[in-house]
Amino acid sequence: MSKTQRNLLCAGLMAVVLVPSGCITVNLLEPPGPVQEVQLSGSGDGKVLLMDLSGVISSSEKEGLLPQPNQLASFKEELTKAAKDDKVKALVLRINSPGGTVNASDILYHELKTFKANKKIPIIASMMDVAASGGYYLAMATDAIYVHPSTVTGSIGVIMLTVNAKGLLEKVGVEANAITSGPRKDMGSPFRTMTADEKAIFQGVIDSFHQRFLMDVQ
């Protein structure tokens, strides 16, 4: 194989190891940068901003082959950029999400409400495949909602899941002991059965989240 052929072979690889043949390592998986404006169509002076909210709503970083920026930070960055652009006359939020954490959904909801109050432009929600739970909640901050006939939406509720592995641990002869600073510090531990008082406390938290959701929907 000639040197030219070796170089061509190296250029075609996504990840290249530096070898004596002279190949150059090129990183084709660049991390995402700042928000960039891309024109989809139209030629007028005014702009309609199209924003996408996809996947599970969360404040954590999304891991994978291509690193994804924090969802809340990206959402905030897009709104901040739009707020400074006088040519932005409307916002269409395309939602394709089954929901997510209560806190992250609530933050996005209030970011959108604040943007609408300051920018004073129409905000339209377009529900795609799924716009349920937290995705539905975020749509409540818009002026109008458009839904496809095949869209799955609703799920106006809050859920908390716990695991009780006490029986499994007993079968394998493992015992978990927790040293706590208070009687309910290990509340919700998967290593023991939840007490009635602890369940009532969790139920109260879930009910308060649910009531907040219902108030926004109303």
C-alpha positions in Angstrom: 0.0 0.0 0.0 1.4 3.4 -1.0 1.7 6.3 1.4 -1.1 8.1 -0.4 -3.4 5.1 0.0 -2.5 4.9 3.7 -3.4 8.6 4.2 -6.8 8.1 2.4 -7.5 5.1 4.6 -6.8 7.2 7.7 -9.0 10.1 6.6 -11.9 7.7 6.3 -11.8 6.6 9.9 -13.8 8.3 12.7 -11.0 7.6 15.3 -7.4 7.3 14.1 -4.4 6.1 16.0 -1.2 7.9 15.3 1.1 5.5 13.5 4.5 5.8 11.8 2.8 6.0 8.3 2.0 9.7 8.9 -1.7 9.6 9.6 -3.2 12.6 11.4 -5.7 12.3 14.2 -8.9 14.2 13.3 -11.7 14.5 15.8 -14.9 14.4 13.9 -17.1 14.3 17.0 -16.9 17.9 18.0 -18.7 18.9 21.2 -21.7 21.1 20.7 -21.0 24.8 20.7 -23.1 27.9 21.4 -26.6 28.2 20.0 -26.5 29.1 16.3 -29.3 30.5 14.2 -30.3 28.5 11.2 -32.9 29.7 8.6 -35.3 27.0 7.6 -37.4 28.9 5.1 -38.9 32.2 4.2 -37.4 35.5 3.2 -39.2 38.2 5.2 -37.7 40.5 7.7 -39.5 39.1 10.7 -38.7 35.7 12.3 -40.6 32.9 13.8 -38.4 31.0 16.2 -38.8 27.2 16.1 -37.5 25.5 19.3 -37.4 21.7 19.9 -37.8 20.1 23.2 -37.2 16.4 22.8 -36.6 13.4 25.1 -36.8 13.1 28.9 -36.8 16.5 30.6 -33.9 16.5 33.0 -31.3 18.9 34.5 -28.5 16.3 34.1 -26.0 16.1 31.3 -26.9 13.6 28.6 -24.1 11.0 28.0 -23.4 9.1 24.9 -21.2 9.0 21.8 -22.0 12.6 21.1 -22.0 14.7 24.3 -25.2 16.7 24.7 -25.3 20.0 26.6 -27.5 20.5 29.6 -31.1 20.7 28.5 -32.0 23.5 30.9 -29.0 25.5 29.9 -29.6 25.1 26.2 -33.3 26.1 26.6 -32.3 29.2 28.6 -29.6 30.1 26.0 -32.1 29.9 23.1 -34.7 32.1 24.9 -32.0 34.6 25.9 -30.8 34.9 22.3 -34.3 35.3 21.0 -35.2 37.9 23.7 -32.4 40.1 22.3 -33.5 39.8 18.7 -36.2 42.4 17.8 -36.9 40.5 14.5 -38.3 37.5 16.4 -42.1 38.0 16.3 -43.3 34.6 17.4 -42.1 31.3 19.0 -43.2 27.8 18.0 -42.2 25.2 20.6 -42.2 21.7 19.2 -42.6 19.2 22.1 -41.7 15.6 21.8 -41.3 14.4 25.4 -42.8 11.8 27.8 -42.0 14.1 30.7 -39.3 14.1 33.2 -38.3 15.3 36.7 -40.6 17.8 38.5 -37.9 20.3 39.1 -36.6 20.4 35.5 -40.1 20.6 34.1 -41.0 23.5 36.4 -37.9 25.4 35.6 -38.5 25.2 31.9 -42.2 26.2 32.4 -41.2 29.3 34.4 -38.4 30.2 31.9 -41.0 30.2 29.1 -43.5 32.2 31.2 -40.8 34.8 32.0 -39.8 35.0 28.3 -43.4 35.5 27.3 -44.0 38.3 29.9 -40.9 40.2 28.8 -40.9 39.6 25.0 -44.7 39.8 24.6 -44.9 37.7 21.4 -47.2 34.8 20.6 -45.9 31.4 21.8 -47.4 28.3 20.2 -46.9 24.7 21.4 -46.9 22.0 18.7 -47.2 18.5 20.3 -45.5 15.8 18.3 -45.4 12.1 19.0 -45.6 12.4 22.7 -46.2 15.4 24.9 -47.2 13.9 28.3 -46.6 14.8 31.9 -43.8 17.3 32.0 -44.1 17.9 28.3 -47.8 18.7 28.8 -46.9 20.9 31.7 -44.5 23.0 29.6 -47.2 23.5 27.0 -49.3 25.2 29.6 -47.0 28.2 29.4 -47.9 28.9 25.8 -50.7 30.9 24.2 -52.1 28.1 22.1 -51.6 24.3 21.6 -51.8 22.4 18.4 -51.9 18.6 18.6 -51.6 16.0 15.8 -54.4 13.4 15.7 -51.9 10.7 16.6 -50.2 12.6 19.4 -50.1 10.9 22.8 -50.7 13.5 25.5 -52.1 13.9 29.0 -50.7 12.1 32.1 -51.4 15.0 34.4 -49.8 13.4 37.4 -46.7 12.9 39.5 -45.1 9.5 40.3 -42.4 8.4 42.7 -41.0 4.9 42.5 -39.2 3.1 45.3 -37.7 -0.4 45.5 -37.8 -2.7 48.5 -35.0 -5.2 48.3 -35.2 -6.4 51.9 -36.5 -9.8 51.0 -33.8 -10.4 48.4 -31.0 -9.4 50.8 -32.4 -11.8 53.5 -32.2 -14.6 50.9 -28.5 -14.0 50.2 -27.7 -13.3 53.9 -26.9 -9.6 53.5 -28.0 -7.1 56.1 -27.9 -3.3 55.6 -27.5 -1.0 58.6 -27.9 2.8 58.4 -26.4 5.2 60.9 -28.5 8.4 60.6 -28.6 11.8 62.2 -32.4 11.7 62.4 -35.3 9.2 62.5 -36.2 9.7 58.8 -32.9 10.4 57.2 -32.9 7.0 55.4 -36.6 7.4 54.4 -37.2 5.6 51.2 -34.2 3.3 51.6 -34.4 0.2 49.4 -33.0 -1.9 52.2 -36.0 -1.9 54.4 -39.8 -1.6 54.4 -41.2 1.9 54.4 -43.3 2.8 57.5 -46.8 4.2 57.3 -45.6 7.6 58.6 -42.9 7.7 55.9 -45.3 6.8 53.2 -47.6 9.6 54.3 -44.8 12.1 54.1 -43.9 11.1 50.6 -47.6 11.1 49.6 -47.8 14.7 50.9 -44.9 15.8 48.7 -46.3 14.1 45.7 -49.8 15.6 46.3 -48.3 19.1 46.6 -46.5 18.7 43.3 -49.7 17.4 41.7 -51.7 20.3 43.0 -49.2 22.7 41.5 -49.5 20.9 38.2 -53.3 21.1 38.3 -53.3 24.8 39.2 -51.2 25.6 36.1 -53.5 23.4 33.9 -56.6 25.2 35.2 
